[in-house]
Amino acid sequence: MTSHRIALPHSLALAAPEDGAEAVSDFLFGERVVKLEQSLGYVRVRNEYDSYEGWIPEAALGPDTAPSGQPPFRVRARLAGAYHRPACELAMEGIGVGSPIYPVARIDGWIKDAGGLWFREDDVVAVPAKLDRVDVALEFIGVPYVWGGRYGGGIDCSGLVQIGAMLNGLECERDTKDQVSSFGEKLGGLDARGLQRGDVLYVPGHVAILTGPDEAVHADGKAGHVHVQKIEEIVANRGFKPEDVTIRRPAA
């Protein structure tokens, strides 16, 4: 098995090596993946960050330029550009928040990634960044809901949670069904005392991030985009009751 980095702004990971297959996740620019097998112009890879597997086009793979043992910085802007040289020659646009960058040089407000591209220093952040995860999620307001997405241009509910965790150096599973039993401390249900901004609300198959005592931000497949909604509506619109809710509190 050989390791690579994703060489495109992002690549939806599919359940099978064929056009039109269901998306299962989304691998970001610069993420390290291990190549497991290949078929029909696709490769099945495993993401180093969350161990998620899926099929992506072979053209999405680049060389593994990440220095061994060096933790990455991550893109902080929802969508950022990468340049051949500082301040000129845009090489790639639309690189999403959370994409890992391995700095090898800095000059006049620019950071060079180990893969050779330059990023504006204001667009990246050292991890853990100690950011407000709610503020990160609110920057996605209006971004389309995409099943399997975890990208600045299209995202699903668990991807929205994972991006904020990633920037703060937290481990976070990819899927809601796994996050609900592992991400942070379990507080109980909606009747738990002291619920606060940033707590994470789970119902079967869906997750949202509390913005206050009675509202939450989420990537809503029913509405088709990220928005803030009353908690009672989030629960009821999916056919659940308050007793079906689990609240968890991440470490940061």
MARTIMI-303411 format. One line per field, with one value per residue: x, y, z of N, C-alpha, C in turn; residue in one letter; chain. Coordinates in Angstrom, 1 decimal. Layout:
n.c1 [X:...]
n.c2 [Y:...]
n.c3 [Z:...]
ca.c1 [X:...]
ca.c2 [Y:...]
ca.c3 [Z:...]
c.c1 [X:...]
c.c2 [Y:...]
c.c3 [Z:...]
resn [A:...]
chain [A:...]
//
This chain:
n.c1 [0.8:0.5:1.1:-0.5:-1.3:-4.2:-4.8:-6.5:-8.9:-11.0:-12.3:-15.0:-15.7:-16.6:-19.0:-18.6:-16.5:-17.4:-19.1:-21.6:-22.1:-23.0:-22.1:-19.9:-18.2:-16.0:-12.9:-10.4:-8.3:-4.8:-5.1:-3.8:-3.9:-4.2:-3.5:-5.5:-6.6:-7.2:-9.4:-10.8:-10.0:-10.4:-9.5:-9.4:-9.2:-7.9:-8.6:-6.3:-7.0:-9.6:-9.9:-11.7:-13.0:-13.1:-14.0:-12.1:-11.4:-8.5:-6.9:-7.1:-5.2:-2.0:1.5:2.9:3.8:4.0:5.8:7.2:5.7:5.1:2.7:-0.1:-0.8:-4.0:-6.3:-8.1:-9.9:-13.2:-13.2:-10.3:-7.5:-4.7:-1.3:1.2:3.4:4.2:1.6:1.0:0.1:-2.2:-2.8:-4.7:-8.1:-10.7:-10.0:-10.9:-12.0:-10.3:-8.5:-5.4:-2.2:1.2:3.7:6.6:8.1:8.1:7.2:6.8:4.0:3.0:2.7:4.4:3.4:4.3:3.9:4.5:2.9:1.7:0.2:-2.0:-1.1:-3.1:-5.1:-4.7:-4.3:-2.7:-2.9:-3.9:-6.5:-8.2:-10.7:-14.0:-16.4:-19.0:-19.0:-17.4:-19.1:-21.3:-20.3:-20.8:-23.4:-26.0:-24.6:-24.7:-26.4:-24.8:-24.9:-22.6:-20.7:-18.0:-16.9:-16.0:-17.7:-19.9:-21.7:-22.4:-24.4:-22.9:-20.4:-20.2:-20.0:-17.6:-15.6:-15.3:-14.3:-11.9:-10.4:-9.8:-8.2:-9.4:-10.4:-12.7:-15.3:-16.5:-19.2:-22.6:-23.8:-21.6:-20.4:-22.2:-21.8:-19.2:-18.1:-17.0:-18.3:-21.1:-24.1:-26.8:-30.3:-32.5:-33.5:-31.3:-29.3:-28.0:-27.3:-25.4:-24.0:-22.5:-22.7:-23.6:-26.2:-27.9:-30.1:-31.4:-29.6:-29.0:-27.4:-26.8:-25.6:-25.6:-26.6:-27.6:-29.9:-32.3:-32.0:-30.2:-27.5:-27.3:-26.5:-28.8:-30.6:-33.2:-34.0:-32.0:-29.7:-27.2:-28.4:-29.8:-32.0:-35.0:-34.6:-36.7:-38.0:-36.1:-36.0:-38.7:-39.3:-38.1:-39.5:-39.1:-39.1:-38.6:-37.4:-35.9:-33.5:-30.0:-27.5:-24.2:-21.1:-18.3:-14.7:-13.6]
n.c2 [-1.2:2.2:5.6:8.8:12.2:14.2:15.8:17.6:20.3:19.1:15.8:13.8:10.9:7.7:5.0:2.9:1.9:3.6:5.9:7.9:6.4:6.1:8.8:8.7:10.0:12.8:13.9:16.0:18.6:17.9:16.1:13.2:10.0:6.4:4.2:1.5:-0.3:-0.6:0.2:0.3:3.0:4.2:4.6:2.9:4.3:5.0:7.4:9.2:10.9:10.2:7.5:6.8:5.1:5.0:5.3:7.1:9.2:8.2:10.3:12.1:11.7:12.7:12.9:11.9:14.3:15.1:15.9:13.5:12.8:15.4:17.7:19.1:22.5:24.0:24.9:27.9:29.7:29.5:28.9:28.8:30.1:28.7:29.2:29.5:31.0:33.5:35.9:35.9:34.2:32.2:29.0:27.1:27.2:27.4:25.7:23.9:24.8:23.4:21.8:20.2:21.7:21.7:23.4:24.6:26.8:30.4:33.7:37.1:37.2:34.9:31.3:28.4:25.3:21.8:20.5:22.4:24.5:27.9:29.7:32.2:33.6:34.5:32.8:30.3:28.3:27.4:24.3:22.9:25.3:26.6:27.7:29.1:26.8:27.1:29.6:28.8:27.0:28.7:30.2:28.7:29.2:29.0:27.5:24.8:21.7:18.7:15.3:13.3:15.3:17.3:19.8:23.1:24.1:22.5:20.5:18.0:17.1:15.8:16.3:19.0:19.2:17.8:19.4:21.7:20.4:19.3:21.6:22.5:20.5:18.2:14.8:13.3:11.3:10.3:9.8:10.4:8.3:7.2:9.4:10.0:8.3:8.9:11.5:13.8:14.6:12.8:14.3:13.9:14.2:16.6:17.6:17.9:19.6:23.0:23.3:24.5:26.9:25.5:22.9:19.6:18.3:15.3:13.3:10.2:9.6:12.3:15.5:18.5:21.7:23.5:26.9:28.4:28.5:27.5:27.2:25.9:25.3:23.7:21.4:20.9:18.5:18.5:21.2:21.9:23.3:24.9:26.2:28.1:26.9:26.4:24.3:22.5:22.3:21.1:18.5:17.6:17.8:15.6:13.5:12.8:12.7:14.7:13.0:11.4:12.6:13.1:14.8:16.0:17.1:18.5:18.7:21.1]
n.c3 [0.0:-0.9:0.0:-0.6:-1.5:-1.7:-4.8:-5.9:-5.5:-4.0:-3.6:-4.2:-2.5:-3.5:-3.3:-5.0:-7.9:-10.1:-12.4:-11.1:-8.8:-5.3:-3.2:-0.4:1.2:1.3:0.2:1.0:-0.5:-0.3:1.8:3.3:2.0:1.8:-0.7:-1.7:-3.6:-7.2:-9.9:-13.1:-13.7:-11.3:-7.8:-4.7:-1.6:1.7:4.1:6.0:8.2:9.3:8.8:6.9:4.0:0.4:-3.1:-5.5:-8.4:-10.2:-11.1:-9.1:-7.2:-5.9:-5.3:-2.1:-0.3:2.3:5.2:7.3:10.4:10.9:12.1:10.4:9.3:8.7:6.2:6.7:5.6:4.1:1.4:-0.4:-2.4:-4.2:-5.1:-7.7:-7.2:-4.6:-4.4:-7.2:-10.3:-10.0:-9.1:-8.4:-7.4:-4.9:-2.8:0.1:3.4:6.2:4.8:4.8:5.2:4.8:6.1:4.6:4.0:4.6:3.6:3.6:4.4:3.2:2.8:2.1:0.9:1.4:-1.0:-2.9:-3.6:-2.9:-0.2:1.0:4.1:5.8:5.2:6.3:9.2:12.3:14.0:17.1:16.6:18.3:17.8:17.6:17.3:16.5:15.2:13.0:11.7:11.1:9.1:6.9:6.2:3.9:2.1:-0.2:0.6:0.4:-0.1:1.6:1.5:2.6:2.3:1.5:-0.5:-0.6:1.6:4.2:7.1:9.2:8.2:8.5:11.3:11.6:10.3:12.0:14.3:13.3:12.7:15.3:16.3:17.2:17.5:15.4:14.3:11.0:10.3:11.4:12.9:14.2:15.4:17.4:19.5:20.3:20.1:22.1:25.4:26.7:27.4:27.8:27.1:25.6:27.9:29.5:31.9:31.7:29.0:26.2:23.9:21.1:22.0:20.7:18.9:18.4:16.4:15.3:12.4:11.9:12.6:14.5:15.5:18.4:18.6:20.5:23.2:22.1:19.4:16.4:14.2:11.1:8.4:6.2:4.7:3.9:3.6:1.8:2.2:4.3:7.4:10.1:12.6:14.6:17.4:18.1:15.7:14.0:15.2:15.1:12.4:11.3:12.2:14.8:18.5:21.5:23.3:21.7:21.3:21.5:23.3:23.1:24.3:23.0:23.6:23.0]
ca.c1 [0.0:1.3:0.4:-0.6:-2.1:-5.2:-4.2:-7.6:-9.5:-11.6:-12.7:-16.0:-15.4:-17.8:-19.2:-18.1:-15.7:-18.2:-19.8:-23.0:-22.2:-23.3:-21.0:-19.9:-17.5:-15.4:-11.6:-9.9:-6.9:-3.7:-5.2:-3.1:-4.7:-3.5:-4.1:-5.8:-6.8:-7.6:-10.2:-11.5:-9.7:-10.7:-8.7:-10.0:-8.3:-8.3:-8.2:-5.5:-7.6:-10.7:-9.9:-12.8:-12.6:-14.0:-13.3:-12.0:-10.7:-7.0:-6.3:-7.2:-4.0:-0.7:2.6:2.8:4.9:3.9:6.9:6.8:5.5:4.8:1.3:-0.4:-1.7:-5.2:-7.0:-9.1:-10.9:-14.1:-12.6:-9.0:-6.7:-3.3:-0.6:2.5:4.4:3.4:0.9:0.7:-0.1:-3.1:-2.7:-5.9:-9.0:-11.7:-9.5:-11.8:-11.6:-9.9:-7.5:-4.1:-1.1:2.5:4.5:8.1:8.7:7.3:7.7:5.9:2.5:2.7:3.1:4.5:3.1:5.3:3.6:5.0:2.0:1.8:-1.1:-2.0:-1.0:-4.4:-6.1:-4.4:-4.2:-2.0:-3.8:-5.3:-6.7:-9.0:-11.7:-15.4:-16.9:-20.2:-18.6:-17.0:-20.3:-22.1:-19.7:-21.4:-24.8:-26.4:-23.8:-25.6:-26.3:-24.4:-24.7:-21.2:-19.8:-17.3:-16.1:-16.5:-18.7:-21.0:-21.4:-23.5:-24.6:-21.8:-19.2:-20.1:-19.4:-16.2:-14.7:-15.0:-13.5:-10.6:-9.6:-9.5:-7.4:-10.2:-10.7:-14.2:-15.7:-17.1:-20.6:-23.4:-24.0:-20.4:-20.1:-23.2:-21.3:-17.8:-17.6:-17.2:-19.0:-22.6:-24.8:-28.1:-31.2:-32.9:-33.7:-30.1:-29.1:-26.8:-27.0:-24.7:-23.5:-21.4:-23.1:-24.0:-27.5:-28.0:-31.2:-31.0:-29.3:-28.8:-26.7:-26.8:-24.7:-26.4:-26.1:-28.2:-30.8:-33.4:-31.7:-29.0:-27.1:-27.1:-26.6:-30.2:-30.9:-34.6:-33.9:-31.0:-28.5:-26.9:-29.1:-30.1:-33.4:-35.4:-34.3:-37.9:-38.4:-35.1:-36.4:-40.1:-39.4:-37.5:-40.3:-38.6:-39.6:-37.5:-36.7:-35.0:-32.3:-28.8:-26.6:-22.9:-20.3:-16.9:-13.8:-13.3]
ca.c2 [0.0:3.4:6.8:9.9:13.4:14.6:16.8:18.4:21.0:18.0:14.6:13.0:9.5:6.9:3.6:1.9:2.5:3.9:7.2:7.8:5.7:7.0:9.4:8.2:11.1:13.9:14.0:17.4:18.9:17.8:15.0:11.9:8.8:5.2:3.5:0.1:-1.0:0.3:-0.5:1.2:4.4:4.7:3.9:2.9:4.8:5.2:8.7:9.1:11.6:9.5:6.1:6.5:4.6:5.3:5.3:8.4:9.1:8.0:11.6:13.0:11.4:13.3:12.3:12.2:15.3:15.6:15.5:12.5:13.2:16.9:18.0:20.1:23.6:23.8:26.1:28.5:30.3:28.5:28.5:29.5:29.9:28.3:30.0:28.9:31.9:34.4:37.0:35.8:32.9:31.3:27.6:26.3:27.9:26.5:24.7:24.1:24.9:22.1:21.1:20.2:22.4:21.4:24.6:24.4:28.1:31.6:34.9:38.2:36.9:33.7:30.0:27.4:23.9:20.8:20.1:23.4:25.7:28.9:30.1:33.4:33.2:34.7:31.7:29.1:28.4:26.3:23.4:23.3:26.7:27.2:28.5:28.9:25.9:27.6:30.6:28.1:26.4:29.8:30.7:27.9:29.5:29.1:26.6:23.7:20.4:17.6:14.0:12.9:16.4:17.9:20.7:24.5:24.4:21.6:19.8:17.3:17.4:15.3:17.0:20.3:19.0:17.3:20.4:22.5:19.6:19.2:22.9:22.6:19.4:17.1:13.6:13.2:10.3:10.9:9.6:10.7:7.1:7.0:10.6:10.1:7.5:9.1:12.8:14.6:14.0:12.7:15.1:13.3:14.6:18.0:18.0:18.0:21.0:23.7:23.2:25.8:27.1:24.6:21.5:19.0:17.6:14.2:12.4:9.2:10.0:13.7:16.2:19.9:22.4:24.5:28.2:29.1:27.6:26.9:27.1:25.2:25.4:22.4:21.2:20.4:17.9:18.9:22.6:21.9:24.1:25.1:27.3:28.0:26.5:26.1:22.9:21.7:22.0:20.1:17.2:17.2:17.6:14.3:12.5:12.4:13.4:15.2:11.9:10.7:13.5:12.9:15.9:15.7:18.4:18.3:19.2:22.5]
ca.c3 [0.0:-0.9:0.5:-1.5:-1.0:-2.7:-5.6:-6.4:-4.4:-3.2:-4.4:-3.5:-2.4:-3.9:-2.8:-6.0:-8.9:-11.4:-12.4:-10.6:-7.6:-4.2:-2.5:1.0:1.9:0.5:0.6:0.8:-1.0:0.6:2.8:3.1:1.8:1.5:-1.8:-1.3:-4.8:-8.3:-10.9:-14.1:-13.6:-9.9:-6.8:-3.4:-0.6:3.1:4.6:7.3:9.4:10.0:8.3:6.0:2.7:-0.7:-4.5:-6.1:-9.7:-10.1:-11.3:-7.9:-6.4:-6.1:-4.5:-0.7:0.0:3.7:6.0:8.3:11.7:11.1:12.1:9.4:9.4:7.9:5.5:7.6:4.8:3.6:0.1:-0.6:-3.6:-4.1:-6.1:-8.0:-6.5:-3.8:-5.0:-8.6:-10.9:-9.3:-9.6:-8.0:-6.5:-4.3:-1.8:1.2:4.8:6.8:4.0:5.5:4.6:5.5:5.7:4.4:3.9:4.7:3.1:3.4:4.5:2.4:3.3:1.0:1.3:1.0:-2.4:-3.8:-3.8:-1.9:0.3:1.9:5.5:6.5:4.8:7.0:10.7:13.0:14.7:17.3:16.4:19.4:17.2:18.0:16.2:16.0:14.2:11.8:11.1:10.6:7.8:5.8:5.9:2.5:1.3:-0.5:1.3:-0.5:0.6:1.6:1.4:3.8:1.6:1.6:-1.5:-0.4:2.9:4.8:8.5:10.0:7.7:9.2:12.6:11.6:9.9:13.1:15.1:12.7:12.9:16.7:16.6:17.8:16.7:15.1:13.3:9.8:10.2:12.5:13.7:15.0:16.3:18.5:20.6:20.6:20.0:23.3:26.5:26.6:28.5:28.0:26.1:25.6:29.3:30.3:32.5:31.3:27.5:25.8:22.5:20.7:22.2:19.5:19.0:17.5:16.3:14.4:11.0:11.7:13.7:14.4:16.5:19.1:18.5:21.6:24.0:21.3:17.9:16.1:12.8:10.5:7.0:6.2:3.4:3.6:3.0:0.7:2.4:5.7:8.0:11.6:12.7:15.9:17.7:18.0:14.3:13.5:15.7:14.6:10.9:11.0:12.7:16.1:19.7:22.3:24.0:20.8:21.1:22.4:23.3:23.5:24.4:22.6:24.5:22.6]
c.c1 [0.9:0.5:0.5:-1.2:-3.1:-4.7:-5.2:-8.1:-10.3:-12.0:-13.8:-15.6:-16.7:-17.8:-18.7:-17.3:-16.4:-18.9:-21.2:-23.2:-22.4:-22.1:-21.1:-19.1:-16.9:-13.9:-11.0:-8.5:-5.9:-3.9:-4.4:-4.0:-3.7:-4.2:-4.3:-5.9:-7.2:-8.5:-10.9:-11.3:-9.9:-9.7:-9.5:-8.9:-8.8:-7.8:-7.5:-6.2:-8.7:-10.9:-11.0:-12.3:-13.6:-13.2:-13.3:-11.3:-9.2:-6.3:-6.3:-6.0:-2.8:0.3:2.4:4.0:4.9:5.1:6.5:6.8:5.2:3.3:1.0:-1.0:-3.0:-5.7:-8.1:-10.2:-11.9:-13.6:-11.4:-8.4:-5.3:-2.5:0.8:3.6:3.6:2.9:0.7:0.6:-0.9:-3.1:-3.9:-6.8:-10.0:-11.2:-10.2:-11.2:-11.3:-8.8:-6.2:-3.0:0.1:3.5:6.0:8.8:7.6:8.0:6.6:4.4:2.1:3.3:3.2:4.3:4.2:5.1:4.1:4.1:2.0:0.3:-1.0:-2.0:-2.3:-5.4:-5.8:-4.2:-3.4:-3.1:-3.2:-5.4:-7.5:-10.0:-13.1:-16.0:-18.2:-20.0:-18.2:-18.2:-21.2:-21.6:-20.2:-22.8:-25.1:-25.6:-24.7:-25.3:-25.9:-24.2:-23.3:-20.3:-19.2:-16.4:-16.8:-17.6:-19.9:-20.7:-22.6:-23.5:-23.4:-20.5:-19.1:-19.6:-18.0:-15.2:-14.3:-14.1:-12.1:-9.8:-9.1:-8.6:-8.1:-10.4:-12.2:-14.5:-16.4:-18.6:-21.4:-23.6:-22.8:-20.1:-21.0:-22.7:-19.8:-17.3:-17.9:-17.9:-20.5:-23.2:-26.2:-29.0:-31.4:-33.2:-32.5:-29.9:-27.9:-26.4:-26.4:-24.3:-22.4:-21.7:-23.7:-25.2:-27.6:-29.5:-30.8:-30.8:-29.1:-28.1:-26.8:-26.0:-25.5:-25.8:-26.6:-29.1:-31.9:-33.2:-30.4:-28.7:-26.8:-27.1:-27.8:-30.5:-32.4:-34.7:-33.0:-29.8:-28.3:-27.7:-29.3:-31.6:-33.7:-35.1:-35.6:-38.3:-37.4:-35.6:-37.7:-40.1:-38.8:-38.3:-39.9:-39.3:-38.4:-36.7:-35.8:-33.6:-31.2:-27.9:-25.3:-22.1:-18.8:-16.0:-13.4:-14.1]
c.c2 [1.2:4.6:7.9:11.1:13.7:15.8:17.8:19.2:20.1:16.9:13.8:11.5:8.7:5.5:2.5:2.6:2.7:5.2:7.0:7.0:6.7:7.5:9.0:9.2:12.0:14.1:15.3:17.5:18.6:16.7:13.8:10.8:7.6:4.5:2.0:-0.8:-0.1:-0.5:0.6:2.6:5.0:4.0:4.0:3.3:4.9:6.6:8.6:9.8:10.8:8.1:5.8:6.1:4.9:5.3:6.7:8.2:9.0:9.4:12.5:12.8:12.2:12.6:12.7:13.0:15.7:15.1:14.5:13.0:14.6:17.1:19.1:21.4:23.2:25.0:26.6:29.1:29.2:28.0:29.4:29.2:29.4:28.9:29.3:29.7:32.9:35.6:37.0:34.4:31.9:30.0:26.8:27.1:26.9:25.5:25.0:24.2:23.5:21.4:21.3:20.8:22.1:22.4:24.2:25.7:29.2:32.8:35.9:37.9:35.7:32.5:29.1:26.0:22.9:20.4:21.2:24.6:26.6:29.4:31.4:33.0:33.4:33.6:30.4:29.3:27.2:25.6:22.9:24.8:27.4:28.1:28.2:28.0:26.4:28.7:29.9:27.6:27.5:30.4:29.8:28.2:29.7:28.2:25.3:22.5:19.4:16.4:13.6:14.0:16.8:19.0:22.1:24.9:23.5:20.6:19.1:17.6:17.0:15.9:18.3:20.3:18.7:18.4:21.3:21.7:19.5:20.4:23.0:21.4:18.3:15.9:13.5:12.2:11.0:10.9:9.9:9.5:6.8:8.2:10.5:9.3:7.9:10.5:13.6:13.8:14.0:13.4:14.5:13.8:16.1:18.5:18.1:19.5:21.6:23.6:24.6:25.8:26.2:23.1:20.9:18.1:16.5:13.6:11.4:9.7:11.5:14.4:17.7:20.5:23.5:25.9:29.0:28.1:26.9:26.9:26.4:25.4:24.0:22.4:20.3:19.8:18.3:20.3:22.7:22.8:24.2:26.3:27.1:27.8:26.3:24.6:22.0:21.4:21.0:18.7:16.8:17.0:16.3:13.2:12.0:13.2:13.8:14.0:11.1:11.5:13.0:14.2:15.5:17.1:18.0:19.1:20.7:22.9]
c.c3 [0.0:-0.5:-0.6:-0.8:-2.1:-3.4:-6.2:-5.2:-3.4:-4.2:-3.7:-3.6:-2.6:-3.3:-3.7:-7.1:-10.2:-11.3:-11.9:-9.3:-6.4:-3.5:-1.0:1.8:0.9:1.0:0.1:0.2:0.1:1.7:2.4:3.0:1.5:0.4:-1.5:-2.5:-5.9:-9.2:-11.8:-13.9:-12.2:-9.0:-5.5:-2.4:0.8:3.6:5.9:8.5:10.1:9.6:7.4:4.6:1.6:-2.0:-5.0:-7.5:-9.4:-10.2:-10.1:-7.0:-6.8:-5.2:-3.0:-0.3:1.5:4.5:7.1:9.7:12.0:11.0:11.1:10.0:8.6:7.3:6.4:6.8:4.3:2.2:-0.1:-2.0:-3.3:-5.3:-6.4:-7.3:-5.7:-4.7:-6.5:-9.0:-10.1:-9.9:-9.4:-7.1:-5.9:-3.4:-0.5:2.5:5.4:6.0:4.6:4.6:5.5:5.2:5.6:4.2:4.1:4.2:2.9:3.4:3.7:3.0:2.2:1.6:0.8:-0.5:-3.4:-4.0:-2.6:-1.5:1.1:3.3:6.2:6.2:5.5:8.5:11.3:13.8:15.9:17.3:17.5:18.9:17.8:16.9:15.7:14.9:12.9:11.0:10.4:9.3:6.6:5.5:4.4:1.6:1.0:0.3:0.2:0.3:0.5:1.7:2.7:3.3:1.6:0.6:-1.5:0.7:3.4:6.3:9.3:9.5:8.3:10.6:12.6:11.2:11.1:14.1:14.6:12.9:14.4:17.2:17.3:16.9:16.6:14.0:12.1:9.8:11.5:13.5:14.6:15.9:17.5:19.7:21.0:20.6:21.2:24.4:26.3:27.7:28.8:26.8:26.2:27.0:30.1:30.7:31.8:29.9:27.1:24.4:22.2:21.1:20.9:19.7:17.9:17.6:15.3:12.9:10.8:12.9:13.4:15.6:17.1:19.0:19.8:22.3:23.2:19.8:17.7:14.6:12.3:9.0:6.8:4.8:3.0:3.0:1.9:0.9:4.0:6.2:9.5:11.7:14.2:16.2:17.6:16.6:13.7:13.9:15.1:13.1:10.4:11.6:14.1:17.3:20.5:23.0:23.0:20.6:22.1:22.2:23.8:23.5:24.1:23.6:24.2:21.4]
resn [M:T:S:H:R:I:A:L:P:H:S:L:A:L:A:A:P:E:D:G:A:E:A:V:S:D:F:L:F:G:E:R:V:V:K:L:E:Q:S:L:G:Y:V:R:V:R:N:E:Y:D:S:Y:E:G:W:I:P:E:A:A:L:G:P:D:T:A:P:S:G:Q:P:P:F:R:V:R:A:R:L:A:G:A:Y:H:R:P:A:C:E:L:A:M:E:G:I:G:V:G:S:P:I:Y:P:V:A:R:I:D:G:W:I:K:D:A:G:G:L:W:F:R:E:D:D:V:V:A:V:P:A:K:L:D:R:V:D:V:A:L:E:F:I:G:V:P:Y:V:W:G:G:R:Y:G:G:G:I:D:C:S:G:L:V:Q:I:G:A:M:L:N:G:L:E:C:E:R:D:T:K:D:Q:V:S:S:F:G:E:K:L:G:G:L:D:A:R:G:L:Q:R:G:D:V:L:Y:V:P:G:H:V:A:I:L:T:G:P:D:E:A:V:H:A:D:G:K:A:G:H:V:H:V:Q:K:I:E:E:I:V:A:N:R:G:F:K:P:E:D:V:T:I:R:R:P:A:A]
chain [A:A:A:A:A:A:A:A:A:A:A:A:A:A:A:A:A:A:A:A:A:A:A:A:A:A:A:A:A:A:A:A:A:A:A:A:A:A:A:A:A:A:A:A:A:A:A:A:A:A:A:A:A:A:A:A:A:A:A:A:A:A:A:A:A:A:A:A:A:A:A:A:A:A:A:A:A:A:A:A:A:A:A:A:A:A:A:A:A:A:A:A:A:A:A:A:A:A:A:A:A:A:A:A:A:A:A:A:A:A:A:A:A:A:A:A:A:A:A:A:A:A:A:A:A:A:A:A:A:A:A:A:A:A:A:A:A:A:A:A:A:A:A:A:A:A:A:A:A:A:A:A:A:A:A:A:A:A:A:A:A:A:A:A:A:A:A:A:A:A:A:A:A:A:A:A:A:A:A:A:A:A:A:A:A:A:A:A:A:A:A:A:A:A:A:A:A:A:A:A:A:A:A:A:A:A:A:A:A:A:A:A:A:A:A:A:A:A:A:A:A:A:A:A:A:A:A:A:A:A:A:A:A:A:A:A:A:A:A:A:A:A:A:A:A:A:A:A:A:A:A:A]
//
